[in-house]
């Protein structure tokens, strides 16, 4: 099962199913597989690099790099030769949280 915006796509024995939501796709896969069948679902997360993260947040690359260096950005899932990568959902959640707080830091 994978995400091809705006849809989720899954396959059972060569039959493809497309749904708007992850849960909808999973339900459709379960129906196709049948109640008694064991269904193994592997979900590959959408990943983004610095440029994509900056675009999602409406920032430039330097601002993302600053937040990363300060430890104020989500942890990357991997550091590749081409750079760090994050789950898209983690970056989007980070952006929603910042907007909700009006860009203010939480003092701990």
C-alpha positions in Angstrom: 0.0 0.0 0.0 1.4 3.4 -0.9 0.3 7.0 -1.2 -0.1 8.6 -4.6 -1.7 11.9 -3.7 -4.6 12.4 -3.5 -5.2 8.6 -3.2 -3.9 5.5 -1.4 -3.2 2.5 -3.6 -3.1 -1.1 -2.6 -3.0 -4.5 -4.4 -4.1 -8.0 -3.6 -3.2 -10.8 -6.0 -2.8 -8.3 -8.8 -6.1 -6.5 -8.2 -5.5 -2.8 -7.5 -7.7 -0.7 -5.2 -7.6 3.1 -4.8 -9.2 5.1 -2.0 -9.0 8.7 -0.7 -7.9 7.6 2.8 -5.4 5.2 4.2 -8.1 3.5 6.3 -10.4 3.3 3.3 -7.7 1.6 1.3 -7.0 -0.8 4.1 -10.7 -1.7 4.4 -10.9 -2.3 0.7 -7.8 -4.6 0.9 -9.4 -6.6 3.7 -12.6 -7.1 1.7 -10.6 -8.2 -1.4 -8.5 -10.6 0.7 -11.5 -12.1 2.4 -12.2 -12.5 6.1 -10.2 -15.7 6.6 -7.1 -14.6 4.8 -4.0 -13.3 6.5 -3.4 -9.8 5.2 0.2 -8.5 5.4 0.3 -4.7 4.7 3.5 -2.9 4.3 3.2 0.9 4.2 6.1 2.9 2.9 6.0 6.4 4.4 6.4 9.5 2.2 9.8 11.0 2.9 11.0 14.5 2.3 14.4 16.2 2.2 15.4 19.7 3.3 14.0 21.4 0.1 10.6 19.6 0.4 10.4 20.3 4.1 11.1 24.0 3.5 8.3 24.0 0.8 5.8 22.3 3.1 6.5 24.9 5.9 6.7 27.9 3.6 10.4 28.5 4.6 13.7 28.5 2.8 16.3 25.8 3.1 18.5 27.9 5.5 15.7 28.2 8.0 15.2 24.4 8.0 18.9 23.9 8.5 18.9 26.4 11.4 16.1 24.6 13.2 17.8 21.2 12.6 21.1 22.4 14.0 19.3 23.8 17.1 17.6 20.5 17.7 14.2 22.2 17.2 13.1 20.1 14.2 11.7 16.6 14.1 14.4 13.8 14.1 15.2 12.6 10.6 14.5 8.9 9.8 17.8 8.7 8.0 20.9 10.6 7.1 21.9 9.7 3.6 24.9 10.9 1.5 22.5 13.3 -0.2 21.2 14.7 3.2 18.7 14.0 5.9 15.2 12.8 5.2 12.0 13.0 7.3 8.6 11.5 7.2 6.4 13.9 5.4 3.7 13.5 8.2 6.3 14.5 10.9 7.1 17.7 9.0 3.5 18.5 8.4 2.7 17.9 12.1 5.6 20.1 13.1 4.2 22.9 10.9 0.6 22.5 12.3 2.0 22.6 15.9 4.0 25.8 15.1 1.0 27.5 13.5 -1.2 26.5 16.5 1.2 28.1 18.9 1.7 31.1 16.7 5.4 30.3 16.1 6.2 30.6 19.8 8.5 28.1 21.5 7.3 25.9 24.3 9.4 26.6 27.4 10.2 23.3 29.3 
